[in-house]
Amino acid sequence: MDAVGLTNTRARIVGARTGVLADAVVGVVRAARAVGSVSLRVLRRLSAVVSPLGWVVLALIPAALGIGYAFGWLEFVATGWASVALAVVGAIALIGRAPYRMSLQLPHRRAVVGEAARGAISVRNTSSRRTLAAVLEVPVADGVVELGLPGLRGGTTRTEDFAIPTAKRGVIKVGPVRTVRGDPLGLVRRELEWTDGLELVVHPRTVSVPSTSTGLIRDLEGSPTRDLTSSDVAFHALREYQAGDDRRHIHWKSTAKTGTYMVRQFEQTRRSHLVVALSLSTHDFASEEEFELAVSVAGSLGVRAVRDGRTVAVVVSALTPEFAKRRVYAVRPLAVHLPERLLDDLATVDAAATALPLRDIARVVADDIPGISVAFLVCGSRTTAQELRACAARFPVDVEVVAIVCDPEAIPGLRRIAGLNVLTIGYLEELRLALARSAAVA
């Protein structure tokens, strides 16, 4: 009765039956599972070291010997035993483990696109005998770097340097370092991993944008606004007292001279809040070159603002999931507490057809981020003037909107379109001059 209601493996095999026969059936199933598990582990290990050519040689052994001895064909017998000899040589080549102790180092965990980056492997022979020469393999991104390691005397250490390509922005996985052992014919190949893998973050290129290029910004650290108020820190002028004015701001000397109450008037100041919005939508870019330039522009603006200690938000398009029922209207904020963290995040962004285009980014930013004083909208050549006007219309009238169009094929310039400045640049170095012109116009 204790077996009633059981849903384990035994119940599924023999139900509630007991006795010698039921126990025998269960024992056979358990033994078969154990043998199958061991066979699967052995097969996995063999498949990891035996090459396709090695499998052919292993298949030849029973086939050639069986046919040769069955029909008396000496050629097949010779082929079978030759295959046995090759298999034995391959097995011997896999025996043992080199007495190495290795470490993988990256002098710098961050690099910039196009700049030289290197890694180093330190190998120590921990035994008292000399080791044979070996080949080190270091996976780098989608490729493999091969390094020749000569024989090492006991207790000696050798360091091998290698270059890491940084032609593209992104995160490059380096390592783990492994050695490869095998036979001369390539029947077997045994890979031993000696270190953990590391990551190298390749930042986009940036240029130093002077703080004066943000002359569009008016705050406590810069110039006051043209808006007048009755209470602030930047004195503007005197005017006659009106009902409701704070009596603490009455200017008594002027009142005594004119015989009329005069109060101080101030220019309103406010702490700037910059927003840098980068579109990731392929709708806004005609080429990959435009997109990479836009990423560099966003990084240059964001890094300058962070180093100046300004309140800044750098946002990129949110992606709509592949099987979503409707478009996702949102932006993804990037880290801005340190310049390096901002560039780390920019190193991983990619253009996508499902990303939110600039016209929708502007709407989300204007609705969700309060207190914006300057909004930089970074896009490519496929964003039309009509779309830029629609983007500017999303923001309040007191927000300075600057669109930066990245187009290597266009002539750099500055133009004013219905409430926003449009800067067109073809190279990253033109950003500094373009912003200076925009600040002068503002």
QUIGIKA-V594738 format. One record per backbone hydrogen bond with DSSP energy under -0.5 kcal/mol. CO is the residue of the C=O (numbers start at 0). NH is the residue of the N-H. Records with the same first field share a line. If there is no record, write none. Layout:
CO = NH, NH
This chain:
0 = 3
2 = 5
7 = 11
8 = 12
9 = 13, 14
10 = 14
13 = 16
18 = 22
19 = 23
20 = 24
21 = 25
22 = 26
23 = 27
24 = 28
25 = 29
26 = 30
27 = 31
28 = 32
29 = 33
30 = 34
31 = 35
32 = 36
33 = 37
34 = 38
35 = 39
36 = 40
37 = 41
38 = 42
39 = 43
40 = 44
41 = 45
42 = 46
43 = 47
44 = 48
45 = 48, 49
48 = 188
50 = 54
51 = 55
52 = 56
53 = 57
54 = 58
55 = 59
56 = 60
57 = 61
58 = 62
59 = 63
60 = 64
61 = 65
62 = 66
63 = 67
64 = 68
65 = 69
66 = 70
67 = 71, 72
71 = 73
72 = 76
73 = 77
74 = 78
75 = 79
76 = 80
77 = 81
78 = 82
79 = 83
80 = 84
81 = 85
82 = 86
83 = 87
84 = 88
85 = 89
86 = 90
87 = 91
88 = 92
89 = 93
90 = 93, 94
91 = 94
97 = 99
98 = 125, 126
100 = 123
102 = 121
104 = 119
108 = 200
110 = 202
111 = 114
116 = 163
118 = 161
119 = 104
120 = 122, 159
121 = 102
122 = 157
123 = 100, 125
124 = 154
126 = 154
133 = 148
134 = 179
135 = 146
136 = 177
137 = 144
138 = 174
139 = 142
142 = 139
143 = 145
144 = 137
146 = 135, 148
147 = 149
148 = 133
151 = 130
152 = 155
155 = 124
157 = 122
159 = 120
161 = 118
162 = 164
163 = 116
165 = 113
169 = 171, 201
170 = 172
171 = 173, 199
172 = 140
173 = 197
175 = 138
176 = 193, 194
177 = 136
178 = 191
180 = 189
182 = 185
186 = 50
187 = 182
188 = 190
189 = 180, 191
191 = 178
197 = 173
198 = 200
199 = 171, 201
200 = 110, 202
201 = 169
202 = 112
206 = 208
207 = 209
209 = 212
210 = 213
211 = 214
213 = 216
216 = 218, 222
218 = 221
226 = 267
228 = 265
232 = 234
233 = 266
236 = 264
238 = 262
241 = 244
245 = 248
246 = 249
248 = 263
249 = 251
250 = 254
251 = 255
252 = 256
253 = 257
254 = 258
260 = 240
261 = 250
262 = 238
264 = 235, 236
265 = 228
266 = 233
267 = 224
271 = 310
272 = 372, 373
273 = 312
274 = 276, 375
275 = 277, 314
276 = 278, 377
277 = 316
279 = 351
280 = 283
281 = 284
283 = 379, 381, 382
286 = 290
287 = 291
288 = 292
289 = 293
290 = 294
291 = 295
292 = 296
293 = 297
294 = 298
295 = 299
296 = 300
297 = 301
298 = 302
299 = 303
300 = 304
301 = 305
302 = 306
303 = 307
304 = 309
305 = 308
309 = 311
310 = 273
312 = 275, 314
313 = 333
314 = 277
315 = 331
317 = 355
318 = 320
320 = 323
326 = 328
327 = 329
329 = 317
330 = 332
331 = 315
337 = 341
338 = 342
339 = 343
340 = 344
341 = 345
342 = 346
344 = 347
345 = 348
351 = 281, 354
353 = 319
355 = 279
356 = 359, 360
357 = 361
358 = 362
359 = 363
360 = 364
361 = 365
362 = 366
363 = 367
364 = 368
367 = 369
372 = 399
373 = 274
374 = 376, 401
375 = 276, 377
376 = 378, 403
377 = 278
378 = 405
379 = 382
381 = 383
383 = 387
384 = 388
385 = 389
386 = 390
387 = 391
388 = 392
389 = 393
390 = 393
391 = 394
395 = 398
397 = 399
398 = 400
399 = 374, 401
400 = 420
401 = 376
402 = 404, 422
403 = 378, 405
404 = 406, 424
405 = 380
406 = 409
412 = 423
414 = 416, 421
416 = 419
418 = 400
419 = 416
420 = 402, 422
421 = 414, 423
422 = 404, 424
423 = 412
424 = 406
426 = 429
427 = 430
428 = 431, 432
429 = 433
430 = 434
431 = 435
432 = 436
433 = 437
434 = 438
435 = 439
436 = 440
437 = 441
